[in-house]
């Protein structure tokens, strides 16, 4: 019930140049195609848009968004999200994919979805073939190993077996997964099932989610623990989303390296010290 925080901490409402676009970077942007979701995640950064009513973005707004992309040649990557983008029908998705794929400067199409964890039955061969046809990459969100159910594994297998690239973006949440062993286990499970570990997001300051907030030091402690204790493929990039839509800031434990006279002092994962001279 604590209402601390902001409804729109990423300032998405002011990062909309046209249609249903959110744009923070020069070469990539988001199209929000629906506010519908198969699950209401308490920590959702777009909770201001989700839950009161379900509404897909109109075809007119999607066309306006695509026209903006057509006329801005710096844009090489488009993320289709919502809500959950996979709550659109395959026919509507194909219409969007087809139009984007016919824009020469659009090199990458991604889709954002949590259905692998929350509605795995949405993932079937028909959808996988559609994603493969347009070389669409999938960004998903598993926050805990307990979400990797047999049904979720079947959904993952369906996508990966069809050649779909699947990446995971996890949110660090107090009393959910803010534990070094939990994060390690979750990412190792995802690695086992061929999902690429991508981001560990520091929780955004969304209204009424103060109970999920953690200190950055906790995230840095987790990242330090992962060094040497798990595969490099199981280590996400820990990032803080700067308020106001200022973009992602990678957070890295800095005690591993120190500038000293004529070079650097480096600390290994076992706390052994080595030195590296400046390059001549």
C-alpha positions in Angstrom: 0.0 0.0 0.0 3.1 2.3 0.2 2.7 4.6 -2.8 6.3 5.7 -3.0 7.8 5.7 -6.4 6.6 6.9 -9.9 4.0 5.6 -12.3 6.4 6.2 -15.2 9.9 6.1 -13.9 11.4 5.7 -17.3 9.6 8.7 -18.7 8.2 6.7 -21.5 5.3 9.1 -22.1 7.8 11.8 -23.0 9.9 9.4 -25.2 7.2 8.9 -27.8 8.0 10.6 -31.1 5.1 9.0 -33.1 2.4 6.3 -32.9 3.1 3.9 -30.0 6.9 4.2 -30.1 9.2 4.6 -27.2 12.7 5.8 -28.3 15.7 6.4 -26.0 18.6 5.5 -28.3 19.4 6.6 -31.8 19.5 3.2 -33.5 16.8 1.2 -31.8 13.2 1.7 -30.4 10.2 0.0 -29.0 6.7 -0.4 -30.5 4.1 -1.0 -27.8 1.5 -3.2 -29.6 -0.8 -4.1 -26.7 -1.4 -3.5 -23.0 -2.7 -7.0 -22.5 -0.8 -9.5 -20.4 -1.4 -13.2 -19.3 -0.2 -12.2 -15.8 0.0 -9.0 -13.7 3.6 -8.8 -12.5 3.7 -6.7 -9.3 7.0 -5.2 -10.3 6.0 -4.2 -13.9 7.4 -0.9 -15.1 4.3 -0.4 -17.2 1.7 -1.1 -14.5 0.2 2.3 -15.2 -1.1 0.8 -18.5 -2.0 -2.7 -17.5 -4.9 -4.3 -15.6 -7.8 -1.9 -15.9 -8.7 -3.0 -19.4 -7.1 -4.9 -22.2 -6.7 -3.1 -25.5 -4.5 -3.9 -28.5 -2.9 -0.9 -30.3 -4.9 0.1 -33.3 -3.7 -0.8 -36.8 -3.5 3.0 -37.5 -1.1 3.6 -34.6 1.0 0.6 -35.6 1.2 1.8 -39.2 2.1 5.3 -38.0 4.9 3.8 -35.9 6.2 1.7 -38.8 6.1 4.8 -41.1 8.3 6.6 -38.5 10.8 3.8 -38.7 10.7 3.9 -42.5 11.7 7.5 -42.6 14.4 7.3 -40.0 17.3 5.4 -41.4 19.4 5.3 -38.2 17.0 2.7 -36.7 18.4 -0.8 -37.2 16.7 -2.6 -34.3 13.0 -2.8 -33.4 11.6 -4.4 -30.2 7.9 -5.3 -30.3 6.5 -5.4 -26.8 3.5 -4.3 -24.7 2.0 -5.6 -22.4 2.9 -9.0 -23.8 3.3 -8.9 -27.6 2.5 -12.6 -27.9 -1.1 -12.0 -26.9 -1.6 -10.7 -30.4 -2.8 -13.2 -33.0 -0.2 -14.8 -35.4 -1.9 -12.9 -38.3 -1.4 -9.5 -36.6 2.1 -10.4 -35.7 2.9 -11.5 -39.2 1.6 -8.2 -40.6 3.9 -6.3 -38.3 6.9 -8.5 -39.0 6.4 -8.4 -42.8 6.2 -4.6 -42.9 9.3 -4.2 -40.7 11.3 -6.8 -42.6 10.7 -4.8 -45.9 12.4 -1.8 -44.4 16.1 -2.1 -45.7 17.7 -0.4 -42.7 15.9 -2.6 -40.1 18.4 -5.4 -39.4 17.0 -6.9 -36.2 13.4 -7.5 -35.0 12.9 -8.6 -31.4 9.8 -9.5 -29.5 9.4 -9.0 -25.8 7.3 -11.7 -23.9 7.0 -13.3 -20.6 4.7 -16.0 -21.9 7.4 -18.7 -21.7 7.0 -18.4 -17.9 3.4 -17.3 -17.6 1.5 -18.8 -20.6 3.9 -21.4 -22.1 1.0 -23.0 -24.1 1.1 -19.9 -26.4 4.4 -21.2 -27.8 3.7 -23.8 -30.5 5.2 -24.9 -33.8 3.1 -22.5 -35.8 4.3 -19.5 -33.8 7.9 -20.8 -33.9 7.8 -21.1 -37.7 6.4 -17.6 -38.0 9.3 -16.2 -35.8 11.8 -18.2 -37.8 10.4 -16.9 -41.1 11.1 -13.3 -40.2 14.3 -14.1 -38.1 12.6 -12.6 -35.0 14.6 -12.9 -31.8 12.9 -13.4 -28.4 13.5 -11.5 -25.2 11.9 -13.2 -22.2 11.9 -12.9 -18.4 12.5 -15.6 -15.9 13.2 -14.2 -12.4 13.6 -17.4 -10.5 14.5 -21.1 -11.2 11.0 -22.1 -9.8 9.5 -20.5 -12.9 11.4 -22.9 -15.2 8.6 -25.5 -15.2 8.4 -28.5 -17.5 5.8 -26.5 -19.5 8.3 -23.6 -19.8 11.0 -26.0 -20.9 8.8 -27.4 -23.6 8.1 -23.8 -24.8 11.8 -23.0 -24.8 12.6 -26.2 -26.7 10.0 -25.4 -29.3 11.6 -22.0 -30.0 15.2 -23.0 -29.9 14.7 -26.2 -31.9 13.3 -23.9 -34.7 16.4 -21.8 -34.5 15.0 -18.9 -32.5 17.4 -16.9 -30.4 16.1 -16.6 -26.9 17.6 -14.2 -24.3 16.6 -13.7 -20.7 16.2 -10.4 -18.9 15.9 -10.9 -15.1 14.8 -8.3 -12.6 16.5 -8.3 -9.2 13.8 -8.3 -6.5 14.0 -8.2 -2.7 12.9 -11.4 -1.0 12.4 -13.0 -4.4 15.8 -13.6 -6.0 18.2 -11.2 -4.3 20.5 -14.1 -3.3 23.7 -15.0 -5.0 22.9 -18.8 -5.1 19.4 -18.1 -6.4 20.7 -16.0 -9.3 23.5 -18.5 -10.1 21.0 -21.4 -10.1 18.5 -19.6 -12.2 21.0 -18.6 -14.9 22.6 -22.1 -14.9 19.1 -23.7 -15.4 18.4 -21.3 -18.3 21.9 -22.1 -19.8 21.1 -25.8 -19.6 18.0 -25.2 -21.6 19.8 -23.0 -24.2 18.5 -19.6 -23.1 21.1 -16.9 -23.2 21.6 -14.9 -20.0 21.3 -11.2 -21.0 20.5 -8.6 -18.3 20.0 -8.5 -14.6 18.0 -5.3 -14.1 18.2 -3.3 -10.9 14.5 -2.8 -9.9 13.0 0.4 -11.2 11.4 2.8 -8.8 7.8 2.0 -9.8 5.0 3.3 -7.7 4.0 0.9 -4.8 7.0 -1.5 -5.3 9.2 -0.2 -2.5 9.2 -3.6 -0.9 11.0 -5.0 -4.0 13.8 -2.4 -3.9 17.4 -3.5 -3.1 20.6 -1.6 -2.7 23.0 -1.6 -5.6 25.6 -3.1 -3.3 23.5 -6.3 -3.2 23.6 -6.6 -7.0 27.3 -6.0 -7.0 27.8 -8.7 -4.4 25.9 -11.1 -6.5 28.0 -10.3 -9.6 31.2 -10.6 -7.7 30.1 -14.1 -6.5 29.4 -15.3 -10.0 33.0 -14.6 -11.0 34.8 -17.9 -11.3 31.9 -19.9 -9.8 29.9 -20.3 -13.0 30.3 -20.2 -16.7 30.7 -16.9 -18.5 27.5 -17.8 -20.4 25.7 -17.7 -17.1 26.7 -14.2 -16.1 24.3 -11.4 -17.0 25.1 -7.7 -17.4 23.9 -6.0 -14.3 22.3 -2.7 -15.3 20.6 0.3 -13.7 18.0 2.1 -15.8 18.7 5.8 -15.2 15.5 7.7 -14.2 13.8 9.9 -16.8 14.6 7.6 -19.7 18.4 8.3 -19.7 19.3 4.8 -20.6 21.0 1.7 -19.1 24.1 2.1 -17.0 26.2 -1.1 -16.6 27.1 -1.8 -13.0 30.4 -3.6 -12.5 32.3 -4.5 -9.3 35.3 -2.1 -9.4 37.5 -3.7 -6.8 38.8 -6.2 -9.4 41.1 -3.5 -10.9 43.2 -0.7 -9.5 45.5 1.7 -11.2 49.0 1.6 -9.7 52.4 3.0 -10.7 53.3 1.8 -14.2 50.3 -0.5 -14.6 47.3 -2.1 -13.0 46.6 -4.4 -10.0 44.1 -7.1 -10.8 42.2 -9.3 -8.3 41.2 -12.8 -9.4 38.0 -14.5 -8.2 40.1 -16.3 -5.6 41.4 -12.9 -4.3 44.8 -13.5 -5.7 46.7 -10.4 -6.9 48.4 -10.0 -10.2 49.9 -6.9 -11.9 49.7 -5.9 -15.5 52.1 -3.2 -16.9 50.8 -0.3 -19.0 51.1 -1.1 -22.7 54.0 0.7 -24.4 
